Amino acid sequence: MQSLINRLGLIAARLSPCRAAVVAMLTGPLVGALLAFGAVAAQENPTEVKIDNFVFNPAELTVPVGATVKFVNHDDIPHSVVDKNKAFRSKALDTDDSFTFTFANAGTYDYFCGLHPHMTGKIVVK
């Protein structure tokens, strides 16, 4: 994407000011649409918390309101994800199983593994 923008900038620099304005008016919506598509695609791909070796990684994560977080168990034994204030609770996740949750409200979500309570993590939603 950045390479496309750079190339368009080089082309526009070679044009007369009038032609550069026309090129900018024609390519502006295209660049805007590509940026919007990138934002939507990023929202469709949830942020991931990996569970491995009895640890949530990252242990603390900050996301915007409306973000989806995907918890994936890469450990050899089952784990679960349980919010301390009961906002969410996964089933037991076997190896490579996942659980997703969309954070609709701002706040701090402290969570732990329901099978191994010493495993803890935190999601901060702003």
N, C-alpha and C positions, 0 to 999 in steps of 0.2 A: 504494500500500500504506500509506504513512504517513498519507495523507488518510483512509483507512478506519479506521485505528487512532485517529486524532484524533476522528473522528465518533463512534465507539463510546465513547470517553472522555467526550465531551460528553453523550451519551445516558445513560450510567451515572451521571454527576454529578447528573442531575435525578431519579434514582430514589431510593427509600428504601434504606437500607443492606441490607436483606434482599433486595430486588429487584435491587439492584446486584450482590450476590453470585450470584444466579441467572443474571443476564445474563453475568457474568464466567465462570461455569462452562460456560455454553452456547457462548459465543463464543471461549473460550480455545483449544479444539481446532481451531476454524476458523482462527484467526490462526496457530496453530502449523503447521497443514497448509500454509497459504499461504507461510509463511517457509521451510518445508522444500522446497516446490516451487521457490521462488526459488533456493535453494541448489543444487538439482539442475540447474535450468536454467542457472545460472551455470557449473556444471562441464561441461555439454554444449557451451557456447560457449567454444572454446579461446581462450587469450590469443594475440594476434597480434603477430608481428614483421614489419614491412614492409621490403621490399628495394626501394630506389629511389635513383637517382643514385649507384650504387656504395657504398651505405651500408646497414647493418642498423639499423633504428630501431624500438624503442630499442636502443642498443648494449649495454646491460646490463639484464637483467630478473631480478627475484626472484619465484619462484613456490613454492607449497607442493608437497610430495611428492604425486605422483599427478596433477599438472596436465598438461594437454595444451597444447602451444604450436604454433601454426600460423604457418609462414613463407610469406609471399605475395610473389611477385616482381611489382612494379609498374614495373620498369625495362623499357627497350626491347630489352635484350639478355639472353641466358640467364645465370643464376647457379645455384649449388648451395650446399647447406648441409652442411658436414662437421665433425663433432666431432673435436677434436685427439686425443682418446684412443679414437677409433673406436666410440663408443657409438651413433652414428647417421650416416647419409650419404644425402643425397637424390640423385635423378637431376638432370640439368640442367633447371632450371625456366624455361620460356618465359614471356613476358609474361602475367600473371594466373594462372599456375600456382601451386600451393601444395604444401607438404609439412608433415605434422604428426608430432609425436613426443610421447609421453607419458613424463614423467620419473618413474619408479618409485622412484628412489633419491636420497637427499640428496647434495649435493655441488656442485661448480662445474664447469660444462661450457663450456669455451672452444671456440668454433667459428669457421670461416672459410669463404669461398667457394672451392670447389675450382678454379674457373676464374679467380678473381682473388684470390690469397692475401692481398693487402694489406687486403681487406675482412674485418674481424673482429668478433666479438661474444661475449657471455658470458651464460649462464643460471645463476643461483644458485638451487639447490633446497634449501629448508629444511623 
